[in-house]
Amino acid sequence: MDKPTHKLSLLFICLGNICRSPAADGVMRKLAEKEGLDLTIDSAAIGSWHIGSLPDSRMRACGRRHGYDFSHRARQVSPADFERFDLVFGMDEQNLADLRRLASTPEAKAKIRLMADFLTDHPGQNSIPDPYYGDEADFEFALELIEDAARHIVKRIKQRKEL
């Protein structure tokens, strides 16, 4: 009899859970489905400002132009998420610092990753910048970076390489 396999779980975090992290959630879901990967995927916010809200309308429009459905409802990350998820991806260094403060154990801290560390087509880019105060080009750039990192994460999962 085969041993049951663990279903890998990924959580994407940004400041408000209305731009970058719901986009990462949606992109990763689509890529995982396309590649036949059975993953648990979610996203959450550092702050509580937008709990229950849909993603920013500009990010939803950007996603639609690229064939994505960003319809996640914002929620705030909690200490319990470090128990529920195998990996927690922050979009920038401030997200990482906030997540490290929230993580209560060395095991929880070890689950935290910077999404930009998985970029392959954007050398030197060290974060997924927040497009919230920008224009359409900023949303397009954020989505481009998210797609780049997500492709590499999926590739590493398929190759069973450490993330």
N, C-alpha and C positions, 0 to 999 in steps of 0.2 A: 504494500500500500504506500502511495506517495505521501510524503509529509505535507501538511498544509503550508502554503507559502504566505509570507507576510505581504500585505498590500501596502506599497509605499505611499506615504502621505506627505503632501507638500502644502505649506502655508506661505502666502505672499503678503508682505506688510508694506504699507506706506503710511504717510501721515494721517490722511482722512478716509482712506478706503473708497475714494470716489474717482480716482484717475489711474494711477500706475498699478496698484495691486489688483483692482478688479480686471484691468486689462491683462495683467500677467495670468490671472486666474482663467480668463476666457481663452487666451492664446494657448496656454498649457493644456486646457481641456481639449481644444480642437486638435492640437498636435498629438496628444496622447491617444485620442480616438483614431486619428489617421494612422498612427503607428501600431495600433492594437494593444496599447498599454492600459492596464487596469490600475489606475491611480486614484487616490483620494486627494482632491484639490480644493483649496478654499483660499480666501483672502480676508484681511482684517486691517483695522486702523490702529495707530498709536493712540490717537485722540478720540474723543466721544462725540465730536461736533455733528457728525453726519449719520449717526446710527439710524438704520432703517431706510436710508436714502438710496436711490439708484445712483449709478455712476454719473459723473458730470455729463451734461448733454453733449458737450464738445468731444469728450472721449467716446461716448456712445456713437456719435456720428462718424468719428475717425474709424472706429472699429467696424461699423457697417460698410464703410468704403473699402475695407480690406477683408470683408467676409466673416466678421466676428459678431457674436451677440454678447454684449457686456450688460447683463441684466442682474448681476449680483446685488444684493441689498447690504449696505455697509453695516459692519459690526466692529466692535473693539476687541483687540487681542486681550487674552487673559492668561494668567499663570497656567491654567488647565490646558491651554493650547500646546504647551511644551510637553505635556503628557500624551496628547492626542496626535501630534504630528511628528514625523521623523526628521523633517528639515523645515526650517523657517527662514525665508529669504527676505531680507530688507532691501529697499531700493536705493538707499544712500547711507552715508556714514552716521548721520543723526539717527536714522531708524535703527541702525545696529547698536548704537550707544543706548538708545531707549530700550531695545529688546534685551540687551545685556543686563540692564538694571532690573528688568521684569523677571528675567530667568533666575530662579532661586537656587539652582544646583549646578555643579560643574557639568553634569550630563545635559541639562537644559541649555546651558551656554554653548556646549559643543554642537548643538543642532543649528545654530545661527550661521547664515551665509549671506554674503553680499551678492546680489543678483548680477551686478556688473562684473564680478569675477568670472562669469561664464560667457562674457562677450568674446566673439572670435573675429567679427568683421569690423570692429571699432577699437583698434589698438589705442591705448592711452585714455580711453573713456573710463572713469573710475566710479561712475554712478549712473543711475537712471534719473535724470533731473525731473523735478516736479513741474509739469506744464501748466499748473492751475492759473498762474498769473500771466501766462504767455498767450500766444496766438495759435492759429491752426498749425503753423509750422512746428511749434513746440510740441503739440500733441502728436503730430506725425513722427517727429524725431523720437519721442518717448516710446511710441509703439514700435518703431523700427528697432530700437535698442532691446525692447522686451522680446520681440520676435527673434532677434539674434541670440540672446541669452537662452531663451526657451528652447530653441533648436539644439543648442549645445547641451543643455540639461537633458533633453530627451535622448540625444545621441549617447551620452554617458550612461544613462539608465539602461538603454538597450545593450550597450557594451558591458554592462554590469561593473562599471568603474565607479570608484568612490566619488562622491560629490562634496 
